[in-house]
Amino acid sequence: MVTIKDISRRLGISHATVSYVLNGRAESFKIRKEVTEKILATARELGYVRNTLARSMVTGRSNTIAFIINSKEMNAEYIQRILTGMLQAVEKYEFSLKLFDWQLSGRDTIIRYLQEQRIMGVIFHHPDINILRPWLADLEALQISCCIANLRNDTGIGCGVSTDDAECVEQAVRHLISLGHSRIAHLTADMDWKYVREREKGYLNGMKQLPGSRPRILRIGLNGFGSNLEALKHFLLEPPEERASAVVCDSDYHAMELFQAAYQLNIRIPDSLSVVGFGGLSPSRCTPVLFSTIEQPFEEIGCKSAAMLLDHIVNHAPIDGRNIVLSNRFRQAASTAPPPLTAGTGITTIKTKE
């Protein structure tokens, strides 16, 4: 393997000068342009490749950041798209990205790995900020920078990248109202997570614009696709004068589950029921009736998360307390149409048992 010493001997130029040039610091040390060009040309001729591992041992730094995630999410489309965005950013900054599974290894072990491998920064993905607080405190103590992807970070440690969920759900409700719906329900996860509360907040704000209406919320468990079919069938079989004519879901997966329940009951979408999803994932485009949905910019979430973190590491840009909120987009499709009936309904909040 060709080393800096080989290039130095070939050219008769000091080891330090060659090192400065090959590490991109020629301008800082005012090395003449012709010397820089000669060193770079010789490095190419000899096939020099920078040994980043050796460099990290000397500097105590590596050009590597980590993405810490629950492996159960790895197959999810939104994670793959977030990861794609991250890779775009690390490529631009000439860093690498390493994945850690906290379900498999646990916090103490991963924290040790981060130190041993000189990881420069960490990106998290998790819906519950309270789960992340101990991690963030540990990283702050170790002076390892961090960012949370797809969640607002109000801890003051590191940064966060999220989306305007409440605003877009409110827009979806307004869309249904414009079609003539007055019996609009919200299908959401039975979890006390920030994104769940934000989307519910948008639904409630939208319903305030409908005179005389009252919110109707169906909270279901997260036990896998199909686990809520019986509860959803019960919901869809309510008396016609009470039955919702439209549902805004907190995810495309829940919209798909609702579609499955409606299909089994021979309830046609959108003739008898209008449905709006959330996420803009592939399922929204793969059903017999294409879903209206709220599209999230997952690639941009990943790219912005990694770019903010790397800008802090490389250029010392401020990071603690920073949050970027990206815009979602409501995409109208065939799953929303005027209701068969427009009669009002009373207050009802339905909570299923797991």
C-alpha positions in Angstrom: 0.0 0.0 0.0 1.3 3.4 -1.0 1.9 5.8 1.9 2.5 9.5 2.4 6.2 8.6 3.0 6.4 7.0 -0.4 5.1 10.2 -2.1 7.4 12.3 0.0 10.5 10.3 -1.0 9.5 10.3 -4.7 9.2 14.1 -4.8 11.8 15.1 -2.2 9.1 17.1 -0.4 8.6 17.0 3.3 6.2 14.5 4.9 4.2 17.3 6.5 3.7 19.2 3.2 2.4 16.0 1.5 0.1 15.3 4.4 -1.4 18.7 4.4 -2.1 18.5 0.7 -3.6 15.0 0.8 -5.8 16.0 3.7 -7.2 19.1 1.9 -5.3 21.6 4.0 -2.9 23.0 1.4 -4.6 26.4 1.3 -4.6 26.7 5.1 -0.8 26.2 5.1 -0.3 28.4 2.0 1.3 25.7 0.0 2.0 26.8 -3.6 -0.4 25.7 -6.3 2.2 24.0 -8.4 3.5 22.0 -5.4 -0.1 20.9 -4.6 -0.7 19.8 -8.1 2.5 17.9 -8.2 1.7 16.0 -5.0 -1.8 15.2 -6.2 -0.6 14.0 -9.6 2.0 11.7 -7.9 -0.6 10.4 -5.5 -2.8 9.4 -8.4 0.1 7.9 -10.3 1.2 5.7 -7.4 -2.4 4.8 -6.4 -2.4 6.4 -3.0 -5.6 5.8 -0.9 -6.0 7.7 2.3 -6.0 5.4 5.4 -8.9 6.8 7.3 -8.6 4.1 10.0 -5.0 5.1 10.8 -6.0 8.8 10.7 -8.8 8.2 13.2 -6.3 6.6 15.6 -4.1 9.7 15.4 -6.8 12.3 15.6 -9.3 10.5 17.8 -12.0 11.2 15.1 -13.6 9.1 12.4 -15.6 10.3 9.4 -18.5 8.1 10.6 -21.9 8.9 12.0 -24.4 6.4 13.3 -28.1 5.7 12.7 -29.6 4.0 15.8 -33.0 2.3 15.2 -35.1 -0.6 16.2 -34.5 -3.4 13.7 -38.2 -4.2 13.6 -38.6 -0.9 11.6 -35.8 -1.6 9.2 -38.2 -3.2 6.6 -40.6 -0.3 6.8 -40.7 1.8 3.6 -40.5 5.1 5.5 -37.2 4.0 7.1 -35.8 3.0 3.8 -36.6 6.4 2.3 -35.2 8.2 5.4 -32.0 6.2 5.1 -31.8 7.0 1.4 -31.8 10.7 2.3 -29.1 10.2 4.9 -26.8 8.5 2.5 -27.1 11.5 0.1 -25.8 13.8 2.9 -23.0 11.6 4.1 -21.8 11.1 0.5 -21.6 14.9 0.1 -19.6 15.3 3.3 -17.4 12.3 2.5 -18.6 10.5 5.7 -19.9 7.0 6.2 -23.0 5.8 8.0 -23.2 2.9 10.4 -26.4 1.3 11.7 -27.0 0.1 15.2 -29.9 -1.9 16.5 -30.8 -0.8 20.0 -33.3 -3.7 20.4 -30.5 -6.2 19.8 -27.6 -4.6 21.7 -29.1 -2.2 24.3 -28.1 1.3 25.3 -25.0 0.6 27.4 -23.4 -1.7 24.7 -24.1 0.7 21.9 -22.8 3.7 23.8 -19.6 1.7 24.3 -19.4 0.9 20.6 -19.8 4.6 19.8 -16.8 5.4 21.9 -14.7 2.6 20.8 -15.3 3.3 17.1 -14.9 7.0 17.4 -18.4 7.7 16.1 -18.7 11.5 15.5 -22.5 11.9 15.7 -25.8 10.0 16.0 -29.2 10.1 14.3 -32.1 8.5 16.1 -35.6 7.5 14.8 -38.2 6.8 17.5 -41.8 8.1 18.0 -41.4 8.5 21.8 -39.1 11.4 22.9 -39.2 10.0 26.5 -37.5 6.9 25.3 -34.7 9.0 23.8 -34.0 11.3 26.7 -31.6 8.9 28.5 -29.7 8.3 25.2 -29.4 12.1 24.6 -28.2 12.7 28.1 -25.5 10.0 27.7 -24.4 11.4 24.3 -24.2 15.0 25.7 -22.0 13.8 28.5 -19.7 12.1 26.0 -19.8 15.2 23.7 -21.2 13.2 20.8 -23.6 15.3 18.7 -27.0 14.0 17.9 -30.2 14.6 15.8 -33.7 13.0 15.8 -35.2 12.2 12.4 -38.9 12.5 11.9 -39.6 13.9 15.4 -39.4 17.4 16.9 -36.6 17.5 19.5 -37.6 19.8 22.4 -34.9 18.5 24.8 -32.3 21.1 24.0 -29.8 18.4 23.3 -29.0 18.2 19.6 -31.5 18.9 16.8 -34.6 17.5 15.2 -36.3 17.3 11.8 -40.1 16.8 11.6 -43.1 17.7 9.4 -46.1 19.9 9.7 -48.5 17.0 10.6 -51.2 19.0 12.3 -51.5 21.6 9.5 -51.9 18.9 6.8 -54.4 16.8 8.7 -56.5 20.0 9.2 -56.2 20.5 5.4 -57.5 17.0 4.8 -60.5 17.7 7.1 -61.3 20.9 5.2 -61.1 18.9 2.0 -63.7 16.5 3.2 -65.9 19.3 4.5 -65.8 20.9 1.1 -67.1 17.7 -0.4 -70.1 17.9 1.9 -69.1 15.6 4.7 -70.2 16.4 8.3 -69.7 13.0 9.9 -65.9 12.8 9.8 -64.0 10.5 12.1 -60.3 10.2 13.0 -58.6 6.8 13.1 -55.4 6.9 15.1 -53.0 4.8 17.2 -53.8 4.3 20.9 -50.4 5.7 21.9 -49.3 8.8 23.7 -46.7 9.8 21.1 -46.1 13.3 19.8 -46.9 12.6 16.2 -50.2 11.0 17.3 -51.1 14.1 19.3 -50.1 16.4 16.5 -52.3 14.6 13.9 -55.2 14.5 16.3 -54.7 18.2 17.0 -55.0 18.9 13.3 -58.2 16.8 13.0 -59.8 18.7 16.0 -58.8 22.0 14.5 -60.4 21.1 11.2 -63.6 19.9 12.9 -63.9 23.3 14.6 -64.6 24.7 11.1 -67.8 22.6 10.8 -70.6 24.3 12.7 -72.4 21.9 15.1 -70.1 19.0 14.5 -68.3 17.0 17.2 -65.1 15.1 17.0 -65.2 11.3 16.6 -62.1 9.4 17.4 -61.3 5.7 17.0 -58.1 4.7 18.8 -56.7 1.3 17.8 -53.7 -0.8 18.8 -50.4 -1.4 17.0 -50.4 -5.2 17.0 -49.8 -5.7 13.3 -51.8 -5.4 10.1 -55.2 -7.1 10.5 -55.3 -7.1 14.3 -57.9 -4.3 14.4 -60.3 -5.7 11.7 -63.0 -6.7 14.1 -63.0 -3.3 15.9 -63.1 -1.6 12.5 -66.0 -3.7 11.3 -67.9 -2.8 14.4 -67.2 0.8 13.7 -68.4 0.5 10.1 -71.6 -1.3 11.0 -73.0 1.4 13.2 -76.5 2.6 12.4 -76.6 4.7 9.2 -77.7 7.9 11.1 -74.5 7.6 13.3 -72.0 6.1 10.9 -69.1 8.2 9.8 -69.1 9.0 6.1 -65.4 9.9 6.0 -62.3 8.9 8.0 -59.0 10.7 8.3 -56.3 8.1 9.3 -53.0 8.8 11.0 -51.1 6.5 8.7 -51.5 4.8 5.3 -51.3 1.4 7.1 -54.3 2.2 9.2 -56.1 3.4 6.0 -55.3 0.1 4.4 -56.6 -1.8 7.4 -59.8 0.2 7.2 -60.1 -0.5 3.5 -59.7 -4.2 4.3 -62.5 -4.1 6.8 -64.8 -2.2 4.4 -64.1 -4.7 1.6 -65.0 -7.6 3.8 -68.3 -5.9 4.7 -68.9 -4.9 1.0 -68.8 -1.2 1.9 -67.6 0.6 -1.2 -64.9 3.3 -1.1 -65.6 6.1 -1.8 -69.3 5.5 -2.6 -70.2 4.8 1.0 -67.1 5.9 2.8 -64.3 8.4 2.0 -60.8 7.6 3.4 -57.7 9.8 3.8 -54.3 8.2 4.7 -51.1 9.7 6.0 -47.5 9.1 4.8 -47.8 8.8 1.0 -46.4 5.3 1.1 -46.6 2.6 -1.6 -49.8 1.0 -0.2 -51.7 4.3 -1.0 -51.0 3.6 -4.7 -51.5 -0.1 -4.7 -55.2 -0.5 -3.8 -58.0 -0.9 -6.3 -59.0 2.6 -5.2 -56.0 5.0 -5.0 -56.0 6.7 -1.6 -56.0 10.4 -0.9 -53.2 10.8 1.5 -50.8 13.3 3.2 -47.4 12.8 1.6 -44.4 13.1 3.9 -41.0 14.0 2.4 -39.1 11.1 4.0 -36.0 11.4 1.8 -35.7 15.1 2.7 -36.2 14.2 6.4 -33.2 11.9 6.3 -31.0 14.2 4.2 -31.7 17.3 6.4 -31.1 15.3 9.6 -27.7 14.0 8.4 -26.8 17.4 6.9 -27.5 19.3 10.1 -25.5 16.9 12.1 -22.5 16.9 9.7 -22.6 20.6 9.3 -22.1 20.8 13.1 -19.3 18.2 13.1 -17.4 19.7 10.1 -18.2 23.4 10.3 -19.1 23.8 14.0 -22.6 25.1 13.0 -25.0 25.5 16.0 -27.1 22.4 16.7 -28.5 22.3 20.2 -32.2 23.3 20.3 -32.5 23.6 16.5 -35.6 22.1 14.8 -36.5 22.1 11.1 -40.2 21.6 10.2 -40.7 20.4 6.6 -43.9 20.7 4.7 -46.2 17.7 3.9 -48.4 17.7 0.9 -52.0 16.6 0.7 -52.6 14.4 -2.4 -56.2 14.0 -3.5 -57.0 10.7 -5.2 -60.1 8.5 -5.8 -60.8 7.5 -2.2 -62.6 10.8 -1.3 -65.9 11.8 -2.8 -69.2 13.5 -1.7 -71.0 11.5 1.0 -74.1 9.5 0.4 -75.8 11.2 3.3 -75.0 14.5 5.1 -76.9 14.2 8.4 -75.0 15.2 11.5 -74.1 13.0 14.4 -73.4 13.3 18.2 -70.3 13.1 20.3 -68.6 9.8 20.4 -65.1 8.7 21.2 -64.4 5.0 20.6 -61.5 3.3 22.2 -60.8 -0.3 21.4 -59.4 -2.9 23.8 -56.2 -4.6 22.9 
